[in-house]
Amino acid sequence: MQFLFETPGERGKIGPAWFLFFNIVQNMNRSGIYQTTYAALAKKYDASVAAVKKWRKWLCKSGVIESYSRGHSVAFRLLEPYMSFVKAVSKEREEQDDLKGLLILKRLLSKTINEKELSS
């Protein structure tokens, strides 16, 4: 977020398309691609399909995303440097999840060892 707010010109690249940008970031797969329909996005944000198409056009023109549209379906791909910065946040989250899992395993093993020592 700091990158978007503090780097000159970055807020302007997102412009009026904040809803769409954050939706792409939140729902994209590991390769940065998110596929949906215009109608689903319009319903989610209580906007018109035309508004969603304008947001898409804005982000493409600004070099934030690449997008492919076929009828009602649309696919988005986040471009660099946005992709790198989202991956860094995702990797940090995964590492935190791994650490939580290891802590739970440690507690479980400690509890099991303690119970065996008490029963001996």
Backbone as JSON, one array per atom type, in Angstrom:
{
  "sequence": "MQFLFETPGERGKIGPAWFLFFNIVQNMNRSGIYQTTYAALAKKYDASVAAVKKWRKWLCKSGVIESYSRGHSVAFRLLEPYMSFVKAVSKEREEQDDLKGLLILKRLLSKTINEKELSS",
  "N": [[0.83, -1.19, 0.0], [1.95, 1.21, 0.76], [3.7, 1.72, -1.34], [1.87, 2.35, -3.42], [0.65, 4.68, -2.44], [2.71, 6.48, -1.8], [4.57, 6.65, -3.88], [5.37, 8.78, -6.48], [2.85, 9.5, -8.86], [1.71, 6.94, -8.88], [-0.82, 6.62, -7.61], [-2.42, 7.93, -9.42], [-2.29, 6.21, -11.58], [-3.92, 4.13, -10.83], [-6.23, 5.52, -10.46], [-9.68, 6.07, -11.05], [-10.28, 3.43, -10.74], [-10.08, 1.85, -8.41], [-11.67, -0.08, -7.05], [-11.78, -2.22, -8.89], [-9.04, -2.77, -9.21], [-8.25, -3.63, -6.59], [-9.91, -5.83, -6.38], [-8.88, -7.53, -8.34], [-6.3, -7.97, -7.29], [-6.96, -9.26, -4.9], [-8.22, -11.6, -5.78], [-6.67, -12.92, -7.68], [-4.77, -15.59, -9.24], [-1.76, -17.55, -8.63], [-0.17, -16.83, -10.77], [-0.93, -14.33, -11.3], [-3.34, -13.91, -12.59], [-6.77, -13.27, -13.07], [-10.04, -14.27, -13.57], [-13.31, -13.49, -14.58], [-16.71, -12.28, -14.86], [-18.12, -9.41, -16.46], [-20.64, -8.74, -15.51], [-20.73, -9.97, -12.97], [-18.8, -8.49, -11.57], [-19.94, -5.94, -11.75], [-22.29, -6.31, -10.29], [-21.23, -6.95, -7.78], [-20.03, -4.54, -6.99], [-22.06, -2.75, -7.15], [-22.37, -1.29, -9.52], [-22.51, -0.16, -12.94], [-22.2, -2.25, -15.87], [-20.92, -0.89, -17.86], [-19.4, 0.93, -16.37], [-17.57, -0.79, -15.12], [-16.21, -1.71, -17.36], [-15.02, 0.7, -18.13], [-13.28, 1.08, -15.97], [-11.59, -1.09, -16.36], [-10.48, -0.41, -18.86], [-9.1, 1.91, -18.13], [-7.12, 0.94, -16.28], [-5.69, -0.73, -18.0], [-4.73, 1.1, -19.9], [-3.1, 2.61, -18.24], [-1.07, 0.9, -17.69], [-1.17, -0.95, -15.62], [-2.53, -3.35, -15.63], [-3.0, -6.17, -17.83], [-5.45, -7.14, -20.09], [-7.98, -9.36, -21.24], [-10.8, -9.79, -23.16], [-13.79, -11.51, -23.81], [-16.75, -11.42, -25.05], [-19.01, -11.66, -22.48], [-17.23, -12.48, -20.56], [-14.14, -11.81, -18.85], [-10.65, -11.51, -18.49], [-7.99, -10.75, -16.33], [-4.63, -9.65, -15.96], [-2.19, -8.94, -13.73], [0.38, -6.55, -13.96], [3.96, -5.85, -13.84], [5.31, -3.23, -11.78], [3.56, -4.12, -9.92], [2.8, -6.79, -9.64], [5.09, -8.04, -8.51], [5.18, -6.8, -6.03], [2.81, -7.62, -4.84], [3.22, -10.38, -4.78], [5.34, -10.48, -2.96], [4.08, -9.73, -0.58], [2.24, -11.85, -0.39], [4.0, -14.01, -0.14], [5.16, -13.44, 2.31], [2.92, -13.75, 3.95], [2.44, -16.5, 3.57], [4.76, -17.55, 4.74], [4.35, -16.78, 7.39], [2.08, -18.31, 7.93], [3.22, -20.85, 7.7], [4.97, -20.8, 9.89], [3.12, -20.62, 11.98], [1.9, -23.11, 11.71], [4.08, -24.78, 12.32], [4.48, -24.07, 15.01], [2.1, -25.0, 16.15], [2.41, -27.75, 15.68], [4.68, -28.2, 17.27], [3.65, -27.68, 19.84], [1.76, -29.73, 19.99], [3.41, -32.02, 19.85], [4.96, -31.61, 22.17], [2.97, -31.78, 24.13], [2.16, -34.44, 23.76], [4.52, -35.81, 24.42], [4.81, -35.04, 27.11], [2.48, -36.18, 28.2], [3.05, -38.89, 27.84], [5.27, -39.13, 29.52], [4.07, -38.63, 31.98], [2.36, -40.8, 32.21], [4.13, -42.88, 32.45]],
  "CA": [[0.0, 0.0, 0.0], [2.84, 2.36, 0.85], [4.16, 1.93, -2.71], [0.82, 3.02, -4.18], [0.32, 6.01, -1.92], [3.85, 7.37, -1.66], [5.36, 6.76, -5.1], [4.73, 9.78, -7.36], [2.14, 9.04, -10.04], [1.08, 5.61, -8.77], [-2.27, 6.74, -7.33], [-3.06, 8.32, -10.68], [-2.39, 5.04, -12.46], [-5.1, 3.37, -10.4], [-7.3, 6.47, -10.76], [-11.03, 5.74, -10.59], [-10.49, 1.97, -10.82], [-9.62, 1.21, -7.17], [-12.45, -1.29, -6.78], [-11.34, -3.29, -9.79], [-7.65, -3.1, -8.88], [-8.2, -4.43, -5.37], [-10.57, -7.1, -6.67], [-7.9, -8.35, -9.07], [-5.25, -8.35, -6.33], [-7.52, -10.18, -3.92], [-8.72, -12.85, -6.36], [-5.8, -13.47, -8.72], [-4.07, -16.82, -8.92], [-0.32, -17.34, -8.41], [0.46, -16.21, -11.93], [-1.44, -12.95, -11.42], [-4.5, -13.87, -13.49], [-8.09, -13.34, -12.45], [-11.05, -14.36, -14.61], [-14.67, -13.32, -14.07], [-17.58, -11.65, -15.85], [-18.44, -8.0, -16.19], [-21.87, -8.7, -14.72], [-20.41, -10.31, -11.58], [-18.12, -7.34, -10.97], [-20.91, -4.85, -11.65], [-23.18, -6.62, -9.17], [-20.46, -6.89, -6.54], [-19.74, -3.15, -6.63], [-23.25, -1.95, -7.4], [-22.01, -0.38, -10.61], [-22.96, -0.64, -14.25], [-21.21, -2.98, -16.65], [-20.14, 0.14, -18.56], [-18.41, 1.46, -15.42], [-16.52, -1.81, -14.96], [-15.42, -1.67, -18.59], [-14.2, 1.92, -18.07], [-12.2, 0.82, -15.01], [-10.68, -2.01, -17.05], [-9.76, 0.36, -19.88], [-8.2, 2.83, -17.42], [-5.98, 0.18, -15.76], [-4.9, -1.18, -19.15], [-4.07, 2.28, -20.46], [-2.11, 3.07, -17.26], [-0.01, -0.1, -17.57], [-1.3, -1.68, -14.36], [-2.98, -4.7, -15.96], [-3.27, -6.6, -19.19], [-6.78, -7.71, -19.98], [-8.53, -10.02, -22.41], [-12.24, -9.86, -23.01], [-14.52, -12.27, -24.82], [-18.17, -11.33, -24.7], [-19.28, -11.27, -21.09], [-16.1, -12.87, -19.72], [-12.95, -10.97, -18.91], [-9.51, -12.0, -17.7], [-7.05, -9.69, -16.0], [-3.31, -10.09, -15.5], [-1.48, -7.85, -13.08], [1.7, -6.33, -14.53], [5.02, -5.37, -12.95], [5.89, -3.77, -10.55], [2.48, -4.49, -9.0], [2.83, -8.24, -9.43], [6.17, -8.35, -7.57], [4.86, -6.32, -4.7], [1.75, -8.48, -4.31], [3.85, -11.67, -4.49], [6.13, -10.33, -1.74], [3.13, -9.76, 0.54], [1.71, -13.21, -0.32], [5.05, -14.89, 0.37], [5.27, -13.16, 3.74], [1.75, -14.39, 4.58], [2.66, -17.95, 3.55], [5.79, -17.84, 5.73], [3.71, -16.66, 8.7], [1.23, -19.49, 8.08], [4.12, -21.98, 7.94], [5.44, -20.69, 11.27], [2.0, -20.98, 12.85], [1.77, -24.56, 11.63], [5.18, -25.38, 13.08], [4.21, -23.86, 16.44], [1.03, -25.93, 16.54], [3.02, -29.07, 15.71], [5.56, -28.23, 18.44], [2.79, -27.81, 21.03], [1.17, -31.07, 19.97], [4.47, -32.96, 20.21], [5.29, -31.4, 23.58], [1.86, -32.31, 24.91], [2.21, -35.9, 23.65], [5.68, -36.25, 25.22], [4.47, -34.82, 28.52], [1.48, -37.17, 28.59], [3.73, -40.19, 27.92], [6.11, -39.11, 30.72], [3.19, -38.71, 33.14], [1.78, -42.14, 32.32], [5.19, -43.85, 32.71]],
  "C": [[0.87, 1.25, 0.0], [3.34, 2.73, -0.55], [3.13, 2.73, -3.51], [0.57, 4.45, -3.74], [1.49, 6.99, -1.93], [4.71, 7.52, -2.9], [4.66, 7.73, -6.04], [4.1, 9.14, -8.59], [1.41, 7.72, -9.91], [-0.42, 5.69, -8.46], [-3.03, 7.1, -8.59], [-3.21, 7.17, -11.63], [-3.59, 4.19, -12.1], [-6.35, 4.21, -10.66], [-8.65, 6.06, -10.2], [-11.29, 4.24, -10.47], [-10.03, 1.22, -9.58], [-10.36, -0.08, -6.88], [-11.96, -2.46, -7.62], [-9.92, -3.72, -9.47], [-7.57, -4.0, -7.66], [-8.88, -5.78, -5.56], [-9.62, -8.05, -7.39], [-6.84, -8.87, -8.11], [-5.76, -9.42, -5.38], [-7.84, -11.55, -4.51], [-7.81, -13.5, -7.38], [-5.16, -14.77, -8.26], [-2.57, -16.52, -8.8], [0.38, -16.69, -9.59], [-0.1, -14.82, -12.22], [-2.66, -12.81, -12.3], [-5.79, -14.04, -12.69], [-9.12, -13.3, -13.57], [-12.43, -14.27, -13.98], [-15.55, -12.81, -15.21], [-17.81, -10.2, -15.47], [-19.65, -7.9, -15.27], [-21.6, -9.0, -13.24], [-19.73, -9.14, -10.88], [-19.08, -6.17, -10.77], [-21.84, -5.07, -10.46], [-22.45, -6.46, -7.84], [-20.25, -5.45, -6.07], [-20.89, -2.19, -6.89], [-22.96, -0.86, -8.43], [-22.57, -0.94, -11.91], [-21.83, -1.41, -14.92], [-20.33, -1.98, -17.4], [-19.07, 0.74, -17.65], [-17.25, 0.49, -15.23], [-15.62, -1.83, -16.19], [-14.53, -0.43, -18.64], [-13.03, 1.73, -17.12], [-11.13, -0.06, -15.66], [-9.82, -1.25, -18.06], [-8.72, 1.29, -19.23], [-6.94, 2.09, -16.94], [-5.09, -0.35, -16.88], [-4.08, -0.02, -19.72], [-2.94, 2.78, -19.55], [-0.96, 2.08, -17.08], [-0.01, -0.86, -16.26], [-1.67, -3.13, -14.63], [-2.93, -4.92, -17.47], [-4.62, -7.29, -19.09], [-7.24, -8.26, -21.32], [-10.02, -10.2, -22.18], [-12.83, -10.66, -24.17], [-15.98, -12.27, -24.41], [-18.36, -10.84, -23.29], [-18.12, -11.58, -20.16], [-14.92, -11.93, -19.91], [-11.88, -11.59, -18.02], [-8.55, -10.84, -17.52], [-5.72, -10.32, -15.61], [-2.59, -8.87, -14.97], [-0.07, -7.76, -13.65], [2.7, -5.89, -13.47], [4.96, -3.85, -12.88], [4.84, -4.25, -9.56], [2.5, -5.97, -8.66], [3.9, -8.61, -8.39], [5.81, -7.95, -6.15], [3.75, -7.13, -4.07], [2.32, -9.85, -3.95], [4.65, -11.6, -3.2], [5.23, -10.39, -0.51], [2.58, -11.17, 0.71], [2.74, -14.16, 0.27], [5.22, -14.69, 1.87], [4.13, -13.82, 4.5], [1.93, -15.89, 4.65], [3.69, -18.34, 4.6], [5.21, -17.76, 7.14], [2.81, -17.87, 8.95], [2.06, -20.73, 8.37], [4.6, -21.97, 9.39], [4.34, -21.06, 12.26], [1.81, -22.49, 12.88], [2.85, -25.28, 12.41], [4.98, -25.22, 14.59], [3.13, -24.81, 16.95], [1.58, -27.35, 16.65], [3.92, -29.23, 16.94], [4.74, -28.43, 19.72], [2.21, -29.22, 21.13], [2.2, -32.12, 20.39], [4.84, -32.84, 21.68], [4.21, -31.99, 24.48], [1.9, -33.85, 24.92], [3.36, -36.45, 24.49], [5.41, -36.13, 26.71], [3.47, -35.86, 29.0], [2.11, -38.56, 28.73], [4.61, -40.26, 29.17], [5.27, -39.25, 31.97], [2.63, -40.12, 33.33], [2.84, -43.21, 32.62], [5.47, -44.03, 34.18]]
}
